[in-house]
Amino acid sequence: MATIADQGGAGQDHDAPPSEADIRLVISASALGTVFEWYDFFIYGTLAASGIIGRTFFPAGNEMLQTLLAWAGFAVGFGFRPIGAALFGYLGDRLGRKYTFLVTITLMGVATAGVGLIPSYEAIGMAAPILVLLLRIAQGLALGGEYGGAAIYVAEHSPRGKSGFYTSFIQAGVAGGFILSIGVILAFKSVLAGAAWDGWGWRGPFLFSIALLAVSLWMRLKLSESPVFKAMRAAGERSPNPLVESFTYPGNLKRMLVALFGIAAGLTVIWYTAMFSVLSFLQTTMRVEETTAQLVTGAGALMGVGWFVLFGRLSDLVGRKKPIVIGYVMTLILLFPIFHVMAAAANPHLSRAAEHAPVIVSGPACAYSPFAAKQADECARLLEYFSRKGIAYSKQATPVTSVSIGGEPIADHSPEALDKALADAGYDLARVTPGAGNIALILIAILAITALSGITYGPVAALLSEMFPPAIRYSSLSIPYHLGTGYFGGFLPFISQYIVARTGNPFAGLWYTWGITLISLVITVLWLKEDRHGHVVA
């Protein structure tokens, strides 16, 4: 059976192979551009986890609703990534890799800076969230073209046998964007603390993207077009309509479906759990002091960057499929234990209180809706109270509404009485700063989950580049990748937070990650085919 690489794919020797200096420039410019572009995209999510986006741009009065709306805005950007993938994929296959991702990075930088200039909801009302959503759409369109262009550009410059290693720096660049977003936020907060940060200082990281855009354009303008695309153009082998041909080329639709459900969906839910879910879990659920949570998460993510390069290089030796399958299996085994270790280390008093003094809410209906401005009955209002506090609870069906904490019935259901009852039961809801030993445990947990992300994500740029014919590679790679990452990953913070709000279980949102990973594992094992050299089989 033929492999895609046999058709003139990525990672081949070319008539005039790039020099080592050319390769270094290609990798550094592409990877740094990826860092900057994902910084632009992630700065919103990093600040959404702290609550600033919700408080500033969305209606006041319901903190949980603000949080969900902020994460919905985060998801909207991801929702438009597939459209950007189709548009810029077409342009990349027709006009070239280089100039297409110059356009995408410019659009991203301008849209990001624009978010930092939008007045608050208090100042301009509903125009504020509308403008935020429009700029998030622009970011999503830009990112839909960026990743595929950068991954393919590096893969098509890579000599045979090094594609996994070279493209792993693109994968690490995605994590680098998240790390940079935290670092820039902490830098601005160190200068603009307290009221200045909450009032207007948080806008600085958005405006900082203009400087990053200038650096990215300067570096990428120095690049030449990829040798594979130049060869296709010279031979007149470009596809007349790469978007249509992506769906009609023999066997390509099946490859796109495997790339979507087997690869993109699985790796992205693990990645977003390792980054945004960890940050949100520490800040919101475990009530770790905000700056401490950001420092620890950023440090853990930085320590974990090497996993992407390690497993990308390993995939050159053992094939792309094996590390990904092993990573999926290990995620199914270790996901919940890792978060339980993190919880116990982050806030041991709160964890012990939840274990020894469980909260039970009983009532005839208890139909709690996180989106409701006012809950329908007393039971739902109790659930809303505990949800806003971040307190785990369980529900029981009884004729009369009641609540117990540690087995003790609480007759007075006013917020003041419930606050006192929780405090008496050992629930300390103040922000905490874990000790050095506990921070070390949190870092170990983060390093473990970033390893799960690295083993599944590190080989992927090389795998996807090899998976599709060169003439339609940009489109065929970008569409399933951004459908998978956009919808399965981009909606993860919103879906997992909604599950937590509805169930009262702070770990329940992880079932979304677990379920998607299981589906991706089955599809990858059954339908991703490799030959004995680790090449994707057509």
Secondary structure, 3 states (H helix, E strand, C coil): CCEHHHHCCCCCCCCCCCCHHHHHHHHHHHHHHHHHHHHHHHHHHHHHHHCHHHHHHCCCCCHHHHHHHHHHHHHHHHHCHHHHHHHHHHHHHHHCHHHHHHHHHHHHHHHHHHHCCCCCHHHHCCHHHHHHHHHHHHHHHHHHHHHHHHHHHHHCCCCCCCHHHHHHHHHHHHHHHHHHHHHHHHHHHHHCCCHHHHHCHHHHHHHCHHHHHHHHHHHHCCCCCCHHHHHHHHHCCCCCCHHHHHHHCCCHHHHHHHHHHHHHHHHHHHHHHHHHHHHHHHHHHCCECHHHHHHHHHHHHHHCHHHHHHHHHHHHHHCCHHHHHHHHHHHHHHHHHHHHHHHHHHCHHHHHHHHHCCEEEEECCCCCCCCCCCCCCHHHHHHHHHHHHCCCEEEEECCCCEEEECCEECCCCCHHHHHHHHHHCCCCCCCECCCHHHHHHHHHHHHHHHHHHHHHHCCHHHHHHHHCCHHHHHHHHHHHHHHHHHHHHCCHHHHHHHHHHHHCCCCCCHHHHHHHHHHHHHHHHHHCCECCCCCEEC
